[in-house]
Amino acid sequence: MMEIRFHGRGGQGAVTAANILASAAFKEGKYVQAFPFFGVERRGAPVTAFTRIDERPIRIKTQIYEPDIVVVLDPSLLDTVDVTAGLKDGGIVIINTEKSRDEVLEKLKKKPGKLALVDATGIALEVLGLPITNTAILGAIAKVTGIVSLEHVQTAITDVFSGNLGEKNARAAAEAFEKTTVYEL
């Protein structure tokens, strides 16, 4: 079972990203779960969302405390939240940031097995005209993990966002797929 924990802020689409990722995996015939955890429910407050993906039915119904993959939509959270808390040894961390590998590693409390960086905000601003990074980060997840294909991510995106908006968001995912830099640590 792959367990993914998303860290974002209210209004950035972390919950939507977790749901779209689950939908993409479901399209590939996998069993999935996606659910949010809210603290203070307001725009800008830290939000956590979770996705589980497996080849077999998923019976566990708890938050994810020991993720295989951590996804960070808002890089400012690195200054206030231990995003690597509970990360499994050799786990993957995917971060939306313009910062360098070394700058990011200084902020992480635990060294991941694999670190992936993408300027999802820049991609979202360029493609969507808004700093909403959730669909772009899904392209990075597809590239780094291989747990879902970019094609199924894009289909799941266009299922959620119709018409031109869906096409733009699918394009943001594809661009992030191409622009994500992966470091084996």
C-alpha positions as a LaTeX table, in Angstrom:
\begin{tabular}{lrrr}
\hline
Residue & $x$ (\AA) & $y$ (\AA) & $z$ (\AA) \\
\hline
Met1 & 0.00 & 0.00 & 0.00 \\
Met2 & 1.21 & 3.51 & $-0.86$ \\
Glu3 & 0.26 & 6.18 & 1.63 \\
Ile4 & 0.50 & 9.83 & 0.61 \\
Arg5 & 0.16 & 12.86 & 2.86 \\
Phe6 & $-0.48$ & 16.29 & 1.35 \\
His7 & 0.42 & 19.50 & 3.18 \\
Gly8 & $-1.08$ & 22.77 & 2.00 \\
Arg9 & $-3.05$ & 25.78 & 3.10 \\
Gly10 & $-6.79$ & 26.25 & 2.93 \\
Gly11 & $-7.76$ & 27.31 & $-0.57$ \\
Gln12 & $-4.75$ & 25.79 & $-2.35$ \\
Gly13 & $-6.53$ & 22.61 & $-3.33$ \\
Ala14 & $-4.72$ & 19.97 & $-1.24$ \\
Val15 & $-7.98$ & 18.11 & $-0.62$ \\
Thr16 & $-8.88$ & 18.27 & $-4.31$ \\
Ala17 & $-5.41$ & 17.01 & $-5.22$ \\
Ala18 & $-5.79$ & 14.02 & $-2.88$ \\
Asn19 & $-9.17$ & 13.22 & $-4.42$ \\
Ile20 & $-7.97$ & 13.58 & $-8.02$ \\
Leu21 & $-4.95$ & 11.36 & $-7.31$ \\
Ala22 & $-7.29$ & 8.71 & $-5.89$ \\
Ser23 & $-9.53$ & 9.01 & $-8.95$ \\
Ala24 & $-6.55$ & 8.57 & $-11.29$ \\
Ala25 & $-5.43$ & 5.44 & $-9.42$ \\
Phe26 & $-8.99$ & 4.09 & $-9.43$ \\
Lys27 & $-9.04$ & 4.51 & $-13.23$ \\
Glu28 & $-6.00$ & 2.20 & $-13.27$ \\
Gly29 & $-7.93$ & $-0.48$ & $-11.39$ \\
Lys30 & $-6.47$ & 0.18 & $-7.96$ \\
Tyr31 & $-8.21$ & 0.46 & $-4.62$ \\
Val32 & $-8.13$ & 3.95 & $-3.15$ \\
Gln33 & $-9.02$ & 6.18 & $-0.23$ \\
Ala34 & $-8.82$ & 9.97 & $-0.06$ \\
Phe35 & $-9.81$ & 12.17 & 2.85 \\
Pro36 & $-8.93$ & 15.51 & 4.48 \\
Phe37 & $-7.97$ & 16.55 & 7.98 \\
Phe38 & $-8.85$ & 20.09 & 8.93 \\
Gly39 & $-7.64$ & 21.98 & 11.96 \\
Val40 & $-8.96$ & 25.50 & 11.76 \\
Glu41 & $-11.19$ & 25.61 & 8.69 \\
Arg42 & $-10.28$ & 28.91 & 7.06 \\
Arg43 & $-8.45$ & 30.08 & 3.96 \\
Gly44 & $-4.70$ & 30.09 & 4.54 \\
Ala45 & $-4.70$ & 27.76 & 7.55 \\
Pro46 & $-2.59$ & 24.59 & 7.31 \\
Val47 & $-4.53$ & 21.68 & 5.81 \\
Thr48 & $-3.59$ & 18.02 & 5.56 \\
Ala49 & $-5.11$ & 15.56 & 3.13 \\
Phe50 & $-4.42$ & 11.89 & 2.56 \\
Thr51 & $-4.54$ & 9.32 & $-0.23$ \\
Arg52 & $-4.04$ & 5.58 & 0.02 \\
Ile53 & $-3.50$ & 3.44 & $-3.08$ \\
Asp54 & $-3.26$ & $-0.34$ & $-3.14$ \\
Glu55 & $-3.77$ & $-3.37$ & $-5.35$ \\
Arg56 & $-6.02$ & $-4.90$ & $-2.67$ \\
Pro57 & $-9.03$ & $-3.52$ & $-0.76$ \\
Ile58 & $-8.07$ & $-0.96$ & 1.88 \\
Arg59 & $-9.58$ & $-1.62$ & 5.27 \\
Ile60 & $-7.66$ & 0.84 & 7.44 \\
Lys61 & $-9.60$ & 4.02 & 8.33 \\
Thr62 & $-7.07$ & 6.24 & 10.11 \\
Gln63 & $-5.00$ & 9.25 & 9.22 \\
Ile64 & $-1.65$ & 8.51 & 7.65 \\
Tyr65 & 1.03 & 8.80 & 10.31 \\
Glu66 & 3.87 & 7.06 & 8.44 \\
Pro67 & 3.57 & 8.13 & 4.79 \\
Asp68 & 5.56 & 6.70 & 1.92 \\
Ile69 & 5.20 & 10.02 & 0.11 \\
Val70 & 4.83 & 13.59 & 1.38 \\
Val71 & 3.61 & 16.33 & $-0.97$ \\
Val72 & 4.00 & 19.99 & $-0.01$ \\
Leu73 & 1.89 & 22.50 & $-1.93$ \\
Asp74 & 3.02 & 25.57 & 0.04 \\
Pro75 & 6.77 & 25.85 & 0.66 \\
Ser76 & 6.24 & 28.32 & 3.55 \\
Leu77 & 4.98 & 25.34 & 5.57 \\
Leu78 & 8.57 & 24.06 & 5.71 \\
Asp79 & 9.24 & 26.84 & 8.24 \\
Thr80 & 6.36 & 25.92 & 10.56 \\
Val81 & 5.42 & 22.24 & 10.05 \\
Asp82 & 7.57 & 19.12 & 10.25 \\
Val83 & 6.33 & 17.77 & 6.92 \\
Thr84 & 8.65 & 14.76 & 7.21 \\
Ala85 & 7.19 & 13.62 & 10.55 \\
Gly86 & 6.72 & 9.86 & 10.34 \\
Leu87 & 8.09 & 9.63 & 6.77 \\
Lys88 & 9.13 & 6.05 & 6.12 \\
Asp89 & 12.83 & 5.39 & 5.60 \\
Gly90 & 13.59 & 5.88 & 1.93 \\
Gly91 & 10.36 & 7.86 & 1.53 \\
Ile92 & 9.69 & 10.47 & $-1.14$ \\
Val93 & 9.15 & 14.20 & $-0.58$ \\
Ile94 & 7.70 & 16.32 & $-3.40$ \\
Ile95 & 7.75 & 20.09 & $-2.86$ \\
Asn96 & 6.39 & 23.05 & $-4.77$ \\
Thr97 & 9.31 & 25.47 & $-4.56$ \\
Glu98 & 11.74 & 27.64 & $-6.48$ \\
Lys99 & 14.46 & 26.94 & $-3.92$ \\
Ser100 & 17.48 & 24.74 & $-4.54$ \\
Arg101 & 17.90 & 21.18 & $-3.33$ \\
Asp102 & 20.32 & 22.27 & $-0.59$ \\
Glu103 & 18.06 & 25.10 & 0.61 \\
Val104 & 15.14 & 22.68 & 0.91 \\
Leu105 & 17.19 & 19.95 & 2.63 \\
Glu106 & 18.21 & 22.47 & 5.33 \\
Lys107 & 14.54 & 22.90 & 6.23 \\
Leu108 & 13.61 & 19.20 & 6.34 \\
Lys109 & 13.90 & 17.48 & 9.70 \\
Lys110 & 14.35 & 14.06 & 8.09 \\
Lys111 & 16.28 & 13.30 & 4.92 \\
Pro112 & 14.09 & 11.53 & 2.36 \\
Gly113 & 15.26 & 8.78 & 0.03 \\
Lys114 & 14.10 & 10.85 & $-2.91$ \\
Leu115 & 13.42 & 14.58 & $-3.14$ \\
Ala116 & 11.51 & 16.14 & $-6.02$ \\
Leu117 & 11.22 & 19.87 & $-6.62$ \\
Val118 & 8.95 & 21.72 & $-9.02$ \\
Asp119 & 7.88 & 25.34 & $-9.31$ \\
Ala120 & 4.19 & 24.44 & $-9.37$ \\
Thr121 & 3.24 & 28.01 & $-8.45$ \\
Gly122 & 5.07 & 29.39 & $-11.48$ \\
Ile123 & 3.44 & 26.77 & $-13.71$ \\
Ala124 & $-0.01$ & 27.51 & $-12.28$ \\
Leu125 & 0.42 & 31.25 & $-12.77$ \\
Glu126 & 1.62 & 30.75 & $-16.34$ \\
Val127 & $-1.00$ & 28.20 & $-17.41$ \\
Leu128 & $-4.00$ & 29.01 & $-15.20$ \\
Gly129 & $-3.37$ & 32.63 & $-14.28$ \\
Leu130 & $-3.86$ & 31.69 & $-10.60$ \\
Pro131 & $-1.46$ & 30.44 & $-7.90$ \\
Ile132 & $-3.48$ & 27.26 & $-7.29$ \\
Thr133 & $-0.92$ & 24.47 & $-7.47$ \\
Asn134 & $-2.91$ & 21.29 & $-6.90$ \\
Thr135 & $-3.16$ & 20.05 & $-10.48$ \\
Ala136 & 0.41 & 20.94 & $-11.33$ \\
Ile137 & 1.71 & 19.02 & $-8.32$ \\
Leu138 & $-0.19$ & 15.94 & $-9.52$ \\
Gly139 & 2.00 & 15.89 & $-12.63$ \\
Ala140 & 5.05 & 15.86 & $-10.36$ \\
Ile141 & 3.59 & 12.97 & $-8.35$ \\
Ala142 & 3.02 & 10.96 & $-11.53$ \\
Lys143 & 6.62 & 11.54 & $-12.65$ \\
Val144 & 8.35 & 10.86 & $-9.36$ \\
Thr145 & 6.37 & 7.92 & $-8.05$ \\
Gly146 & 5.01 & 6.06 & $-11.05$ \\
Ile147 & 1.99 & 5.04 & $-8.97$ \\
Val148 & $-0.30$ & 6.62 & $-11.57$ \\
Ser149 & 0.23 & 7.57 & $-15.18$ \\
Leu150 & 0.16 & 11.17 & $-16.37$ \\
Glu151 & $-2.62$ & 10.15 & $-18.77$ \\
His152 & $-4.88$ & 8.98 & $-15.94$ \\
Val153 & $-4.03$ & 12.07 & $-13.88$ \\
Gln154 & $-5.08$ & 14.28 & $-16.79$ \\
Thr155 & $-8.30$ & 12.30 & $-17.32$ \\
Ala156 & $-9.14$ & 12.57 & $-13.61$ \\
Ile157 & $-8.47$ & 16.32 & $-13.77$ \\
Thr158 & $-10.79$ & 16.82 & $-16.72$ \\
Asp159 & $-13.45$ & 14.77 & $-14.91$ \\
Val160 & $-13.37$ & 17.37 & $-12.11$ \\
Phe161 & $-12.82$ & 20.53 & $-14.15$ \\
Ser162 & $-14.80$ & 20.75 & $-17.35$ \\
Gly163 & $-14.12$ & 22.51 & $-20.64$ \\
Asn164 & $-11.27$ & 24.98 & $-20.99$ \\
Leu165 & $-10.55$ & 24.96 & $-17.26$ \\
Gly166 & $-10.06$ & 21.19 & $-17.35$ \\
Glu167 & $-7.76$ & 21.44 & $-20.37$ \\
Lys168 & $-5.66$ & 24.14 & $-18.68$ \\
Asn169 & $-5.34$ & 22.14 & $-15.47$ \\
Ala170 & $-4.39$ & 19.00 & $-17.42$ \\
Arg171 & $-1.76$ & 21.07 & $-19.23$ \\
Ala172 & $-0.41$ & 22.34 & $-15.88$ \\
Ala173 & 0.01 & 18.72 & $-14.76$ \\
Ala174 & 1.84 & 17.84 & $-17.98$ \\
Glu175 & 4.15 & 20.83 & $-17.66$ \\
Ala176 & 4.99 & 19.95 & $-14.05$ \\
Phe177 & 5.63 & 16.35 & $-15.14$ \\
Glu178 & 8.27 & 17.68 & $-17.55$ \\
Lys179 & 9.79 & 20.29 & $-15.21$ \\
Thr180 & 10.08 & 18.29 & $-11.97$ \\
Thr181 & 13.64 & 17.68 & $-10.85$ \\
Val182 & 14.25 & 14.46 & $-8.90$ \\
Tyr183 & 17.17 & 13.88 & $-6.53$ \\
Glu184 & 18.11 & 10.45 & $-5.17$ \\
Leu185 & 19.55 & 11.02 & $-1.69$ \\
\hline
\end{tabular}
